Amino acid sequence: MSDSGAESGLPTTLVAFRRVVLSGFRNFERAVFEPGARLNVISGDNGQGKTSLLEALYFVATTRSFRTERLPTLLRYGSELASVRAEIVEGARTREQLAVLAPRVRRMTVDGKRPPRLVDYAQRTPVVAFHPGDLELVAGPSSVRRRLLDRVALFVDPAGYERKSRYERALKERQRALEERGERAPDLSAFEQVAADDGARYQLARERAAQTLIELVPGQFARLAPLALSLTVRYVAGGCNDAEAFRRELEQRRTKDRLRRAATFGPNRDEVELELDTRLARSHASQGQQRILTLALKLAELEAISRARGAPAVLLLDDVSSELDPARTGAVYEVLRTSAGQVFVTTTRPELFPTPERGSERLDFTVERGALRPSTDG
């Protein structure tokens, strides 16, 4: 794999998993994983634990799962505790990140110390996951595209992204007051002020993330799509970045929000519109075009996070070749070949990933019934 970071303008300080120990995670009772610094191909039949291995890497890096919002499902059946311990190299330095999960506990540490905020922890190891569920980025609900904005906002404007949880709590309390005590509830103004202050700042972070994607997606799309297709990416903000204007909107929409049982103004209403030849891709793009757009969005996410973080993001590719046509699969392979960062790929067919450079450039692993072992195949 060539070091194309310098050629593309991307940073080349490598961030890489060097050793990972799983315990009680999904179907892994215990596993020790020592990946290579570049391409790691993980093969095995379906249902053996390949995706769970990538999920463990994502969890220890981000505190989240790319498969589910219900973190307790990550616990191995019958286990009360799951942990992922990762030794991570960044440049000349090595750190240990530990993620521990219990039914009502999620604890993260870096070199034995708990970070002041989860946002600080989640920025340490930049990771981008591309999995079959990402095909909803084009044709799925707007919430999927909002999550894409949030993943980018975490890196391009972490201070603004941090306001997300406070904004959502204030909005939830406002909605409860509206539904239980009506539009004249005495505490509504206080909830709306907090929601407006935090929502406006969070909205600005979303705007910055959207602008980054608007700049990067067309270039990635052009690499993959037929020349006749034109792409327009448009961000439709659900709120505004002016706190006072935000507060007035919430106040004026009390009746509407009570009846609809949800806030109708704010970043919770954001949308990213994708148009192919002036037609909405969500409703008019073919399945092949949707796949091209999805890949372009993920590659733009990878580039955006890598640039903002100052290091190439680790790329996790979960069996995406099964969802792409041969031409687009070839484009994915080219991304792997030229990537400046560490890459993990799961597949049932490791022979699909030919690499002329073996040695330290590529390592192969096999997963079977929650057991991981190095492989000489591939």
C-alpha positions as a Markdown table, in Angstrom:
| # | Residue | x | y | z |
|---|---|---|---|---|
| 1 | Met | 0.0 | 0.0 | 0.0 |
| 2 | Ser | 1.4 | 3.4 | -1.0 |
| 3 | Asp | 1.7 | 6.3 | 1.4 |
| 4 | Ser | -0.6 | 8.6 | -0.7 |
| 5 | Gly | -1.2 | 11.0 | 2.2 |
| 6 | Ala | 1.4 | 13.5 | 1.1 |
| 7 | Glu | 0.2 | 13.4 | -2.5 |
| 8 | Ser | -3.5 | 14.1 | -1.5 |
| 9 | Gly | -2.7 | 16.7 | 1.1 |
| 10 | Leu | -3.9 | 14.4 | 3.9 |
| 11 | Pro | -1.8 | 14.2 | 7.1 |
| 12 | Thr | 0.5 | 11.2 | 7.3 |
| 13 | Thr | 1.0 | 10.7 | 11.1 |
| 14 | Leu | -0.2 | 7.2 | 11.5 |
| 15 | Val | -2.7 | 6.2 | 14.2 |
| 16 | Ala | -2.9 | 2.4 | 14.5 |
| 17 | Phe | -4.2 | -0.3 | 16.7 |
| 18 | Arg | -1.2 | -2.5 | 17.7 |
| 19 | Arg | -2.8 | -4.9 | 20.2 |
| 20 | Val | -6.4 | -5.4 | 21.2 |
| 21 | Val | -7.8 | -7.7 | 24.0 |
| 22 | Leu | -11.5 | -8.5 | 24.0 |
| 23 | Ser | -13.3 | -10.0 | 27.0 |
| 24 | Gly | -17.0 | -10.9 | 27.1 |
| 25 | Phe | -17.7 | -8.9 | 24.0 |
| 26 | Arg | -20.5 | -10.3 | 21.7 |
| 27 | Asn | -19.6 | -13.9 | 20.9 |
| 28 | Phe | -15.9 | -13.5 | 22.1 |
| 29 | Glu | -15.2 | -14.9 | 25.5 |
| 30 | Arg | -11.6 | -13.7 | 25.1 |
| 31 | Ala | -9.5 | -12.8 | 22.1 |
| 32 | Val | -6.1 | -11.2 | 21.6 |
| 33 | Phe | -5.7 | -9.4 | 18.3 |
| 34 | Glu | -2.4 | -8.1 | 17.1 |
| 35 | Pro | -3.1 | -6.4 | 13.7 |
| 36 | Gly | -0.6 | -5.0 | 11.2 |
| 37 | Ala | -0.1 | -1.2 | 10.7 |
| 38 | Arg | -1.7 | -1.2 | 7.2 |
| 39 | Leu | -4.1 | -3.7 | 5.7 |
| 40 | Asn | -5.8 | -6.4 | 7.9 |
| 41 | Val | -8.1 | -8.9 | 6.2 |
| 42 | Ile | -10.4 | -10.8 | 8.5 |
| 43 | Ser | -12.2 | -13.7 | 6.9 |
| 44 | Gly | -14.7 | -16.4 | 8.0 |
| 45 | Asp | -18.2 | -17.6 | 7.4 |
| 46 | Asn | -21.1 | -15.5 | 8.2 |
| 47 | Gly | -22.2 | -15.3 | 11.9 |
| 48 | Gln | -18.7 | -16.2 | 13.3 |
| 49 | Gly | -17.8 | -12.8 | 14.7 |
| 50 | Lys | -16.0 | -10.9 | 12.0 |
| 51 | Thr | -18.3 | -7.8 | 12.3 |
| 52 | Ser | -18.1 | -8.1 | 16.1 |
| 53 | Leu | -14.4 | -7.7 | 16.0 |
| 54 | Leu | -14.7 | -4.5 | 14.0 |
| 55 | Glu | -17.4 | -3.3 | 16.3 |
| 56 | Ala | -15.0 | -3.8 | 19.3 |
| 57 | Leu | -12.4 | -1.6 | 17.6 |
| 58 | Tyr | -15.1 | 1.0 | 16.9 |
| 59 | Phe | -16.4 | 0.8 | 20.5 |
| 60 | Val | -13.0 | 1.3 | 22.2 |
| 61 | Ala | -12.3 | 4.2 | 19.9 |
| 62 | Thr | -15.6 | 6.1 | 19.9 |
| 63 | Thr | -17.6 | 4.7 | 23.0 |
| 64 | Arg | -20.3 | 3.7 | 20.5 |
| 65 | Ser | -21.3 | 0.9 | 18.2 |
| 66 | Phe | -21.9 | 1.3 | 14.4 |
| 67 | Arg | -24.5 | -1.5 | 14.6 |
| 68 | Thr | -26.9 | -0.5 | 17.4 |
| 69 | Glu | -27.8 | 2.2 | 19.9 |
| 70 | Arg | -28.5 | -0.4 | 22.6 |
| 71 | Leu | -25.0 | -0.9 | 24.0 |
| 72 | Pro | -26.0 | -3.7 | 26.5 |
| 73 | Thr | -26.4 | -6.0 | 23.5 |
| 74 | Leu | -22.6 | -5.9 | 23.1 |
| 75 | Leu | -22.3 | -8.1 | 26.2 |
| 76 | Arg | -21.6 | -11.7 | 25.6 |
| 77 | Tyr | -24.6 | -13.9 | 26.5 |
| 78 | Gly | -24.5 | -14.7 | 30.2 |
| 79 | Ser | -21.8 | -12.1 | 30.9 |
| 80 | Glu | -22.2 | -9.1 | 33.2 |
| 81 | Leu | -19.1 | -7.3 | 31.9 |
| 82 | Ala | -17.5 | -6.6 | 28.6 |
| 83 | Ser | -14.2 | -4.9 | 28.0 |
| 84 | Val | -12.0 | -3.9 | 25.1 |
| 85 | Arg | -8.4 | -2.9 | 25.9 |
| 86 | Ala | -6.4 | -1.4 | 23.0 |
| 87 | Glu | -2.8 | -0.5 | 22.6 |
| 88 | Ile | -2.7 | 2.3 | 20.1 |
| 89 | Val | 0.3 | 3.9 | 18.4 |
| 90 | Glu | 0.3 | 7.5 | 17.2 |
| 91 | Gly | 3.5 | 8.6 | 15.7 |
| 92 | Ala | 6.2 | 7.9 | 18.2 |
| 93 | Arg | 3.8 | 7.6 | 21.2 |
| 94 | Thr | 1.8 | 4.7 | 22.5 |
| 95 | Arg | -1.3 | 4.9 | 24.6 |
| 96 | Glu | -3.7 | 2.4 | 26.1 |
| 97 | Gln | -7.5 | 2.9 | 25.7 |
| 98 | Leu | -9.9 | 0.8 | 27.8 |
| 99 | Ala | -13.6 | 0.6 | 27.3 |
| 100 | Val | -15.6 | -1.3 | 29.9 |
| 101 | Leu | -19.4 | -2.0 | 29.6 |
| 102 | Ala | -21.9 | -3.4 | 32.1 |
| 103 | Pro | -25.7 | -3.3 | 31.9 |
| 104 | Arg | -25.8 | 0.2 | 33.4 |
| 105 | Val | -22.2 | 1.3 | 33.2 |
| 106 | Arg | -19.9 | 2.6 | 30.4 |
| 107 | Arg | -16.4 | 3.5 | 31.5 |
| 108 | Met | -13.5 | 4.7 | 29.4 |
| 109 | Thr | -9.9 | 5.4 | 30.3 |
| 110 | Val | -6.8 | 6.5 | 28.5 |
| 111 | Asp | -3.6 | 5.3 | 30.2 |
| 112 | Gly | -5.6 | 4.5 | 33.3 |
| 113 | Lys | -7.2 | 7.9 | 33.6 |
| 114 | Arg | -10.7 | 8.8 | 32.9 |
| 115 | Pro | -11.0 | 11.7 | 30.4 |
| 116 | Pro | -12.9 | 14.8 | 31.6 |
| 117 | Arg | -15.5 | 14.4 | 28.8 |
| 118 | Leu | -16.5 | 11.6 | 26.4 |
| 119 | Val | -16.0 | 14.0 | 23.6 |
| 120 | Asp | -12.3 | 14.2 | 24.5 |
| 121 | Tyr | -12.0 | 10.4 | 24.5 |
| 122 | Ala | -13.9 | 10.0 | 21.2 |
| 123 | Gln | -11.4 | 12.3 | 19.4 |
| 124 | Arg | -8.3 | 10.4 | 20.4 |
| 125 | Thr | -8.5 | 7.6 | 17.8 |
| 126 | Pro | -10.2 | 8.6 | 14.6 |
| 127 | Val | -12.2 | 5.7 | 13.1 |
| 128 | Val | -14.6 | 5.5 | 10.2 |
| 129 | Ala | -16.7 | 2.4 | 9.7 |
| 130 | Phe | -18.3 | 1.5 | 6.4 |
| 131 | His | -20.9 | -1.3 | 6.7 |
| 132 | Pro | -23.9 | -2.6 | 4.7 |
| 133 | Gly | -26.3 | -0.5 | 6.8 |
| 134 | Asp | -24.7 | 2.7 | 5.4 |
| 135 | Leu | -26.6 | 2.2 | 2.2 |
| 136 | Glu | -29.4 | 4.0 | 4.1 |
| 137 | Leu | -27.4 | 7.2 | 3.9 |
| 138 | Val | -29.0 | 7.9 | 0.5 |
| 139 | Ala | -32.5 | 6.4 | 0.6 |
| 140 | Gly | -33.0 | 6.1 | 4.4 |
| 141 | Pro | -34.5 | 8.5 | 6.9 |
| 142 | Ser | -33.0 | 11.9 | 7.6 |
| 143 | Ser | -31.8 | 10.7 | 11.0 |
| 144 | Val | -29.1 | 8.6 | 9.3 |
| 145 | Arg | -27.7 | 11.6 | 7.5 |
| 146 | Arg | -27.8 | 13.7 | 10.7 |
| 147 | Arg | -25.7 | 11.0 | 12.4 |
| 148 | Leu | -23.2 | 11.5 | 9.5 |
| 149 | Leu | -23.1 | 15.2 | 10.2 |
| 150 | Asp | -22.5 | 14.5 | 13.9 |
| 151 | Arg | -19.6 | 12.1 | 13.2 |
| 152 | Val | -17.9 | 14.9 | 11.2 |
| 153 | Ala | -18.9 | 17.7 | 13.6 |
| 154 | Leu | -17.1 | 15.8 | 16.5 |
| 155 | Phe | -13.9 | 16.5 | 14.7 |
| 156 | Val | -14.4 | 19.8 | 12.8 |
| 157 | Asp | -16.1 | 21.6 | 15.7 |
| 158 | Pro | -15.9 | 19.5 | 19.0 |
| 159 | Ala | -16.9 | 22.5 | 21.2 |
| 160 | Gly | -20.1 | 22.9 | 19.3 |
| 161 | Tyr | -20.8 | 19.1 | 19.1 |
| 162 | Glu | -20.4 | 18.9 | 22.8 |
| 163 | Arg | -23.6 | 21.0 | 23.2 |
| 164 | Lys | -25.6 | 18.2 | 21.6 |
| 165 | Ser | -26.4 | 16.3 | 24.8 |
| 166 | Arg | -27.4 | 19.5 | 26.8 |
| 167 | Tyr | -29.6 | 20.7 | 23.9 |
| 168 | Glu | -31.4 | 17.3 | 23.7 |
| 169 | Arg | -32.0 | 17.2 | 27.5 |
| 170 | Ala | -33.4 | 20.7 | 27.5 |
| 171 | Leu | -35.6 | 19.9 | 24.5 |
| 172 | Lys | -36.9 | 16.8 | 26.2 |
| 173 | Glu | -37.8 | 18.7 | 29.4 |
| 174 | Arg | -39.5 | 21.4 | 27.3 |
| 175 | Gln | -41.6 | 18.8 | 25.5 |
| 176 | Arg | -42.6 | 17.1 | 28.7 |
| 177 | Ala | -43.7 | 20.5 | 30.2 |
| 178 | Leu | -45.7 | 21.2 | 27.1 |
| 179 | Glu | -47.5 | 17.9 | 27.1 |
| 180 | Glu | -48.1 | 17.7 | 30.9 |
| 181 | Arg | -48.6 | 21.3 | 31.9 |
| 182 | Gly | -49.5 | 23.1 | 28.7 |
| 183 | Glu | -48.2 | 26.1 | 26.8 |
| 184 | Arg | -48.2 | 28.4 | 29.8 |
| 185 | Ala | -46.1 | 26.2 | 32.1 |
| 186 | Pro | -44.0 | 28.5 | 34.2 |
| 187 | Asp | -40.7 | 26.6 | 33.5 |
| 188 | Leu | -41.0 | 26.6 | 29.7 |
| 189 | Ser | -39.1 | 29.8 | 29.3 |
| 190 | Ala | -36.1 | 28.4 | 31.2 |
| 191 | Phe | -36.0 | 25.2 | 29.2 |
| 192 | Glu | -36.3 | 27.1 | 26.0 |
| 193 | Gln | -33.5 | 29.5 | 26.9 |
| 194 | Val | -31.1 | 26.6 | 27.6 |
| 195 | Ala | -32.3 | 24.7 | 24.4 |
| 196 | Ala | -31.7 | 27.9 | 22.4 |
| 197 | Asp | -28.2 | 28.6 | 23.8 |
| 198 | Asp | -27.0 | 25.1 | 23.3 |
| 199 | Gly | -29.0 | 24.4 | 20.2 |
| 200 | Ala | -27.7 | 27.5 | 18.3 |
| 201 | Arg | -24.1 | 26.5 | 19.1 |
| 202 | Tyr | -24.7 | 22.9 | 18.1 |
| 203 | Gln | -26.4 | 24.1 | 14.9 |
| 204 | Leu | -23.2 | 26.0 | 14.0 |
| 205 | Ala | -21.2 | 22.8 | 14.4 |
| 206 | Arg | -23.6 | 21.0 | 12.2 |
| 207 | Glu | -23.3 | 23.8 | 9.6 |
| 208 | Arg | -19.5 | 23.5 | 9.6 |
| 209 | Ala | -19.7 | 19.7 | 9.2 |
| 210 | Ala | -22.2 | 20.1 | 6.4 |
| 211 | Gln | -20.0 | 22.6 | 4.6 |
| 212 | Thr | -17.0 | 20.3 | 4.8 |
| 213 | Leu | -19.0 | 17.5 | 3.3 |
| 214 | Ile | -20.4 | 19.8 | 0.6 |
| 215 | Glu | -16.8 | 20.6 | -0.4 |
| 216 | Leu | -15.6 | 17.0 | -0.4 |
| 217 | Val | -18.4 | 14.7 | -1.6 |
| 218 | Pro | -18.5 | 15.9 | -5.2 |
| 219 | Gly | -14.8 | 15.2 | -5.7 |
| 220 | Gln | -15.2 | 11.7 | -4.3 |
| 221 | Phe | -18.3 | 11.1 | -6.4 |
| 222 | Ala | -16.5 | 12.2 | -9.6 |
| 223 | Arg | -13.9 | 9.5 | -9.0 |
| 224 | Leu | -16.7 | 6.8 | -9.0 |
| 225 | Ala | -19.6 | 8.0 | -11.2 |
| 226 | Pro | -20.1 | 8.1 | -14.9 |
| 227 | Leu | -19.2 | 11.6 | -16.2 |
| 228 | Ala | -22.7 | 12.3 | -17.4 |
| 229 | Leu | -24.1 | 12.4 | -13.8 |
| 230 | Ser | -24.1 | 15.7 | -12.0 |
| 231 | Leu | -24.3 | 15.8 | -8.2 |
| 232 | Thr | -25.6 | 18.6 | -5.9 |
| 233 | Val | -25.2 | 18.3 | -2.1 |
| 234 | Arg | -27.4 | 20.7 | -0.2 |
| 235 | Tyr | -27.7 | 21.3 | 3.6 |
| 236 | Val | -31.1 | 22.3 | 4.9 |
| 237 | Ala | -30.8 | 23.6 | 8.4 |
| 238 | Gly | -33.6 | 22.8 | 10.8 |
| 239 | Gly | -32.7 | 25.7 | 13.2 |
| 240 | Cys | -30.4 | 28.6 | 13.3 |
| 241 | Asn | -27.1 | 29.6 | 14.9 |
| 242 | Asp | -28.5 | 32.8 | 16.6 |
| 243 | Ala | -29.5 | 32.0 | 20.1 |
| 244 | Glu | -32.1 | 34.8 | 20.5 |
| 245 | Ala | -33.8 | 33.9 | 17.2 |
| 246 | Phe | -33.7 | 30.3 | 18.2 |
| 247 | Arg | -35.5 | 31.1 | 21.5 |
| 248 | Arg | -38.2 | 33.1 | 19.8 |
| 249 | Glu | -38.9 | 30.3 | 17.4 |
| 250 | Leu | -39.3 | 27.8 | 20.2 |
| 251 | Glu | -41.7 | 30.2 | 22.0 |
| 252 | Gln | -43.8 | 30.8 | 18.9 |
| 253 | Arg | -44.0 | 27.1 | 18.1 |
| 254 | Arg | -45.3 | 25.9 | 21.5 |
| 255 | Thr | -48.8 | 25.0 | 20.3 |
| 256 | Lys | -47.5 | 23.2 | 17.1 |
| 257 | Asp | -44.9 | 21.3 | 19.1 |
| 258 | Arg | -47.4 | 20.2 | 21.7 |
| 259 | Leu | -49.7 | 18.9 | 19.1 |
| 260 | Arg | -47.0 | 17.2 | 17.1 |
| 261 | Arg | -45.3 | 15.9 | 20.3 |
| 262 | Ala | -41.9 | 16.9 | 19.0 |
| 263 | Ala | -39.9 | 20.1 | 18.4 |
| 264 | Thr | -40.3 | 21.4 | 14.9 |
| 265 | Phe | -37.3 | 23.8 | 15.0 |
| 266 | Gly | -33.7 | 23.0 | 15.6 |
| 267 | Pro | -30.8 | 20.8 | 14.5 |
| 268 | Asn | -33.0 | 17.8 | 15.2 |
| 269 | Arg | -34.8 | 18.8 | 12.0 |
| 270 | Asp | -31.6 | 19.0 | 9.8 |
| 271 | Glu | -31.5 | 17.4 | 6.4 |
| 272 | Val | -28.8 | 16.7 | 3.8 |
| 273 | Glu | -30.3 | 16.6 | 0.3 |
| 274 | Leu | -28.6 | 14.8 | -2.5 |
| 275 | Glu | -29.6 | 15.5 | -6.1 |
| 276 | Leu | -28.5 | 13.6 | -9.2 |
| 277 | Asp | -29.2 | 15.6 | -12.4 |
| 278 | Thr | -31.5 | 17.9 | -10.4 |
| 279 | Arg | -33.6 | 15.0 | -9.0 |
| 280 | Leu | -33.7 | 13.9 | -5.4 |
| 281 | Ala | -31.5 | 10.8 | -5.1 |
| 282 | Arg | -33.5 | 9.5 | -2.2 |
| 283 | Ser | -36.6 | 8.9 | -4.4 |
| 284 | His | -35.2 | 8.8 | -8.0 |
| 285 | Ala | -31.7 | 7.3 | -7.9 |
| 286 | Ser | -31.3 | 3.7 | -9.0 |
| 287 | Gln | -29.8 | 1.1 | -6.6 |
| 288 | Gly | -26.5 | 1.4 | -8.4 |
| 289 | Gln | -26.5 | 5.2 | -8.1 |
| 290 | Gln | -27.4 | 4.9 | -4.5 |
| 291 | Arg | -24.4 | 2.7 | -3.9 |
| 292 | Ile | -22.1 | 5.1 | -5.7 |
| 293 | Leu | -23.4 | 8.0 | -3.6 |
| 294 | Thr | -23.0 | 6.0 | -0.4 |
| 295 | Leu | -19.4 | 5.2 | -1.1 |
| 296 | Ala | -18.7 | 8.9 | -2.0 |
| 297 | Leu | -20.3 | 10.0 | 1.3 |
| 298 | Lys | -18.2 | 7.6 | 3.3 |
| 299 | Leu | -15.0 | 8.5 | 1.5 |
| 300 | Ala | -15.8 | 12.2 | 2.2 |
| 301 | Glu | -16.3 | 11.4 | 5.8 |
| 302 | Leu | -13.0 | 9.6 | 6.0 |
| 303 | Glu | -11.2 | 12.6 | 4.3 |
| 304 | Ala | -13.0 | 15.2 | 6.5 |
| 305 | Ile | -12.2 | 13.4 | 9.8 |
| 306 | Ser | -8.6 | 12.7 | 8.7 |
| 307 | Arg | -8.0 | 16.3 | 7.8 |
| 308 | Ala | -9.6 | 17.7 | 11.0 |
| 309 | Arg | -7.8 | 15.3 | 13.3 |
| 310 | Gly | -4.4 | 15.7 | 11.6 |
| 311 | Ala | -4.0 | 11.9 | 11.2 |
| 312 | Pro | -5.5 | 9.4 | 8.7 |
| 313 | Ala | -8.5 | 7.8 | 10.3 |
| 314 | Val | -8.6 | 4.0 | 10.8 |
| 315 | Leu | -10.9 | 2.5 | 8.2 |
| 316 | Leu | -13.2 | -0.4 | 9.1 |
| 317 | Leu | -14.8 | -2.0 | 6.1 |
| 318 | Asp | -17.5 | -4.6 | 7.0 |
| 319 | Asp | -18.3 | -6.9 | 4.1 |
| 320 | Val | -19.2 | -4.0 | 1.9 |
| 321 | Ser | -18.2 | -5.9 | -1.3 |
| 322 | Ser | -21.3 | -7.9 | -0.9 |
| 323 | Glu | -23.4 | -4.8 | -1.4 |
| 324 | Leu | -21.5 | -3.2 | -4.3 |
| 325 | Asp | -21.4 | -4.0 | -8.0 |
| 326 | Pro | -18.0 | -5.1 | -9.4 |
| 327 | Ala | -17.0 | -1.7 | -10.7 |
| 328 | Arg | -17.6 | 0.0 | -7.3 |
| 329 | Thr | -16.0 | -3.0 | -5.5 |
| 330 | Gly | -12.9 | -2.2 | -7.6 |
| 331 | Ala | -13.0 | 1.4 | -6.4 |
| 332 | Val | -13.1 | 0.2 | -2.8 |
| 333 | Tyr | -10.0 | -2.0 | -3.5 |
| 334 | Glu | -8.2 | 1.0 | -4.9 |
| 335 | Val | -9.0 | 3.0 | -1.8 |
| 336 | Leu | -7.5 | 0.2 | 0.3 |
| 337 | Arg | -4.4 | 0.0 | -1.9 |
| 338 | Thr | -3.7 | 3.8 | -1.7 |
| 339 | Ser | -4.9 | 4.4 | 1.9 |
| 340 | Ala | -2.4 | 6.2 | 4.1 |
| 341 | Gly | -4.0 | 4.8 | 7.3 |
| 342 | Gln | -4.6 | 1.5 | 8.9 |
| 343 | Val | -7.4 | -0.6 | 7.3 |
| 344 | Phe | -9.5 | -3.5 | 8.5 |
| 345 | Val | -11.6 | -5.5 | 6.1 |
| 346 | Thr | -14.0 | -8.4 | 6.8 |
| 347 | Thr | -15.0 | -10.8 | 4.0 |
| 348 | Thr | -16.0 | -14.3 | 3.3 |
| 349 | Arg | -13.6 | -14.3 | 0.3 |
| 350 | Pro | -10.1 | -13.1 | 1.2 |
| 351 | Glu | -8.9 | -13.8 | -2.3 |
| 352 | Leu | -10.9 | -10.8 | -3.4 |
| 353 | Phe | -8.2 | -8.6 | -1.8 |
| 354 | Pro | -5.0 | -9.2 | -3.8 |
| 355 | Thr | -2.0 | -7.3 | -2.6 |
| 356 | Pro | 1.4 | -7.6 | -4.2 |
| 357 | Glu | 3.1 | -6.5 | -1.1 |
| 358 | Arg | 2.8 | -9.0 | 1.7 |
| 359 | Gly | 5.1 | -8.8 | 4.8 |
| 360 | Ser | 4.2 | -6.0 | 7.1 |
| 361 | Glu | 1.8 | -4.4 | 4.5 |
| 362 | Arg | -0.9 | -7.1 | 4.9 |
| 363 | Leu | -1.9 | -9.5 | 7.6 |
| 364 | Asp | -4.7 | -12.1 | 7.4 |
| 365 | Phe | -6.9 | -13.5 | 10.2 |
| 366 | Thr | -9.7 | -16.0 | 10.4 |
| 367 | Val | -12.6 | -15.9 | 12.8 |
| 368 | Glu | -14.6 | -19.0 | 13.7 |
| 369 | Arg | -17.2 | -19.3 | 16.4 |
| 370 | Gly | -15.8 | -16.3 | 18.3 |
| 371 | Ala | -12.2 | -17.6 | 18.0 |
| 372 | Leu | -9.5 | -15.5 | 16.2 |
| 373 | Arg | -6.3 | -16.8 | 14.7 |
| 374 | Pro | -3.7 | -15.6 | 12.2 |
| 375 | Ser | -4.2 | -17.1 | 8.8 |
| 376 | Thr | -1.7 | -17.9 | 6.0 |
| 377 | Asp | -4.5 | -17.8 | 3.4 |
| 378 | Gly | -5.6 | -14.7 | 1.4 |
